[in-house]
Amino acid sequence: MLTVGILGGMGPLATVDLFKKIVECTPAVIDQEHLKMIVYSNPQIPSRIDAIMSGAQSPEKELIQSAQFLEKAGADILVMPCNTAHFWYQAIQDSLKIKIINMIETAAEYVKNHYAAAGLGKIMLLATAATVKAKLYQTAFAAKGFILIEPQPDEQKIISGAINETKAGLLAQNSFLPAMQQLLQKYQQLGVNSFIAGCTEMPLIFDQLSGNYHEIDPTKLLAQEVVKQALADYIDTTVGL
């Protein structure tokens, strides 16, 4: 059984969400069957959004140091519950001996394998302005043969506002929820029936919304992949007993 390192704090609630989903996805009936996890919540990592959007201080050094901290602490694999931080994924991976499971690639692979069976149809990306600008999801999905619908600039302001208020701890009280609900309804009427929660705060926002649509939750997909990889050696070993 591998020890999982979570490079978190971007933001703290999103880190809690991933931890919770890993626990929920683990096929355990007693404490001892759950994964060992090391959570490093480092909210002082410089803004990933500001670095991409306006050339502010890069978070790369702090991301690398945080990842190396987890590696030295005994993590066998790492995950990073921040989509925008994946802009620096390769630099972080190159600094380590252990593997980082890529959240965005995991989501793209899931859609490739389940698109037809799940009836996902047209897919729209809901993420930070920086993730959209950096084309992190668009590139990964295009490699699998999918073109994502991007929000218009005025719509992106609504999405960014909802994300920022969620980072401030506003969930049911998020003032952007009505506008987000209208945004989903608008695109559903245009034939979109699947939305990617492409920011780790976005699944928390979706919990406050309603509608008959597919939510593609990269946080949950990452949790499932973590469990699969972390338990692989353990299952192989116990099966042989």
C-alpha positions in Angstrom: 0.0 0.0 0.0 1.5 3.3 -1.1 1.6 6.4 1.0 -0.1 9.3 -0.7 1.2 12.9 -0.4 -1.3 15.7 -1.0 0.2 19.0 -2.0 -2.6 21.2 -0.8 -3.6 24.7 0.4 -4.7 25.9 -3.1 -7.2 26.4 -1.5 -7.7 24.7 1.8 -11.3 23.7 1.2 -10.4 22.1 -2.1 -7.7 20.1 -0.2 -10.3 18.9 2.3 -12.6 17.9 -0.6 -9.9 15.7 -2.2 -9.0 14.1 1.1 -12.7 13.3 1.8 -13.2 11.9 -1.7 -10.1 9.7 -1.4 -11.5 8.3 1.9 -15.0 7.8 0.3 -13.5 6.1 -2.8 -11.4 3.6 -0.8 -13.0 0.1 -0.5 -12.4 -0.1 3.2 -14.5 -1.6 6.0 -12.0 -0.9 8.9 -9.6 1.9 9.7 -6.6 -0.3 8.8 -7.7 -0.7 5.2 -7.6 3.0 4.4 -4.7 4.7 2.8 -1.8 6.4 4.6 -1.8 10.0 3.6 0.4 13.0 4.3 -1.4 16.3 3.8 0.7 19.4 3.4 -1.6 22.4 3.2 0.5 25.4 2.1 -1.7 28.4 1.5 1.3 30.7 1.2 2.1 29.4 -2.3 2.0 32.5 -4.5 -1.1 33.0 -6.6 -1.0 30.7 -9.7 -3.7 32.9 -11.3 -1.7 36.1 -10.9 1.5 34.5 -12.2 -0.2 33.4 -15.4 -2.5 36.3 -16.0 -0.2 39.2 -15.1 3.3 37.9 -14.7 3.3 38.2 -10.9 5.6 36.1 -8.7 5.9 32.5 -9.9 4.8 29.8 -7.5 7.2 27.3 -9.1 9.9 27.4 -6.4 7.3 27.1 -3.6 5.5 24.3 -5.4 8.7 22.4 -5.9 9.8 22.9 -2.2 6.4 21.7 -1.0 6.5 18.6 -3.3 10.0 17.8 -2.1 8.9 18.2 1.5 6.2 15.5 1.0 8.7 13.2 -0.8 11.1 13.5 2.2 8.3 12.9 4.6 7.7 9.5 3.0 5.1 10.0 0.3 5.3 7.4 -2.5 3.0 9.2 -4.9 1.8 12.8 -5.0 -1.4 14.6 -6.0 -2.0 18.3 -6.3 -5.6 19.5 -5.8 -5.2 22.7 -7.9 -5.8 22.6 -11.6 -4.0 25.9 -12.4 -0.9 24.7 -10.6 -0.6 22.0 -13.2 0.9 24.8 -15.4 4.1 23.9 -13.5 3.5 20.2 -13.4 6.5 19.1 -15.4 8.9 21.4 -13.5 7.7 19.9 -10.2 7.8 16.3 -11.6 11.3 16.8 -12.8 12.4 17.8 -9.3 11.2 14.5 -7.8 11.9 10.8 -7.8 8.3 9.9 -7.1 5.3 10.3 -9.4 2.7 13.1 -9.4 -0.6 11.9 -10.7 -1.8 14.5 -13.2 -5.3 15.6 -12.4 -6.0 17.0 -15.9 -4.7 14.1 -17.8 -6.7 11.8 -15.5 -9.9 13.7 -16.4 -9.1 13.6 -20.1 -8.5 9.8 -20.1 -11.8 9.3 -18.2 -13.8 11.2 -20.8 -12.0 9.3 -23.6 -12.9 6.0 -22.1 -16.5 6.8 -21.0 -17.7 9.5 -23.4 -20.1 7.4 -25.4 -21.4 5.2 -22.6 -22.1 8.2 -20.3 -23.7 10.2 -23.1 -21.5 13.2 -22.2 -22.3 15.2 -25.5 -21.0 18.7 -25.8 -18.6 19.6 -22.9 -17.9 23.1 -21.4 -15.0 24.0 -19.3 -15.6 25.9 -16.0 -12.2 26.9 -14.5 -10.1 29.9 -13.4 -9.3 32.5 -16.1 -5.6 31.3 -15.8 -6.4 27.7 -16.5 -8.5 28.7 -19.5 -5.8 31.0 -20.8 -3.1 28.4 -20.3 -5.2 25.9 -22.3 -4.4 23.2 -19.8 -7.7 21.3 -20.3 -8.1 22.3 -24.0 -4.7 20.8 -24.9 -5.2 17.6 -22.9 -8.7 17.0 -24.3 -7.7 17.9 -27.9 -5.1 15.2 -27.7 -7.9 12.7 -27.0 -10.1 14.2 -29.8 -12.4 16.5 -27.8 -12.9 20.2 -28.3 -14.1 22.0 -25.2 -16.5 25.0 -25.1 -15.0 28.0 -23.3 -16.9 30.7 -21.4 -17.2 34.2 -22.8 -15.3 37.0 -21.0 -18.3 38.2 -19.1 -19.2 34.6 -18.2 -15.6 34.0 -17.0 -16.0 36.9 -14.5 -19.0 35.1 -13.0 -17.1 31.9 -12.7 -14.0 33.6 -11.3 -16.2 35.5 -8.8 -17.8 32.2 -7.6 -14.4 30.6 -7.2 -13.1 33.5 -5.2 -16.0 33.5 -2.8 -15.7 29.8 -2.4 -12.0 30.3 -1.4 -13.3 32.8 1.2 -15.5 30.0 2.7 -18.8 31.1 1.1 -20.7 28.1 -0.1 -24.5 28.3 0.2 -24.0 32.1 0.8 -22.0 32.5 -2.5 -23.5 35.6 -4.2 -22.6 34.2 -7.6 -24.8 31.1 -7.3 -27.8 32.6 -9.2 -25.6 33.7 -12.1 -23.9 30.3 -12.2 -27.3 28.6 -12.3 -28.3 30.8 -15.2 -25.0 30.1 -17.0 -25.6 26.4 -16.8 -29.2 26.7 -18.0 -28.1 28.9 -20.9 -25.6 26.4 -22.2 -27.9 23.5 -21.6 -30.4 25.2 -23.9 -27.5 25.5 -26.5 -27.0 21.8 -26.4 -24.3 21.5 -23.7 -25.0 18.7 -21.2 -21.6 18.2 -19.6 -19.5 20.7 -17.5 -16.0 20.1 -16.3 -15.4 21.4 -12.8 -11.9 22.5 -13.9 -11.1 24.3 -10.7 -10.9 22.4 -7.4 -13.3 24.9 -5.9 -15.8 24.2 -8.6 -17.2 20.8 -7.3 -18.0 22.7 -4.0 -20.0 25.2 -6.1 -21.7 22.5 -8.1 -22.9 21.1 -4.7 -25.0 24.3 -4.4 -26.5 24.1 -7.9 -29.2 22.0 -9.5 -30.0 20.8 -13.0 -30.1 17.7 -15.2 -26.5 17.7 -16.5 -23.3 15.8 -16.2 -20.7 17.2 -13.9 -17.2 16.0 -14.8 -15.5 16.2 -11.4 -11.7 16.0 -11.8 -11.2 16.0 -8.0 -13.3 12.8 -7.7 -11.6 11.2 -10.7 -8.2 12.0 -9.2 -9.4 10.4 -5.9 -10.4 7.3 -7.7 -7.1 7.1 -9.6 -5.2 7.7 -6.3 -7.0 4.8 -4.7 -6.4 2.6 -7.7 -2.6 3.2 -7.8 -2.0 3.3 -4.1 -3.8 0.0 -3.5 -2.4 -1.8 -6.6 0.7 -3.2 -4.9 -1.3 -4.0 -1.7 -3.9 -5.9 -3.7 -1.3 -7.8 -5.7 0.4 -8.8 -2.5 -2.7 -9.9 -0.6 -4.1 -11.8 -3.5 -1.1 -14.0 -3.4 -1.5 -14.9 0.2 
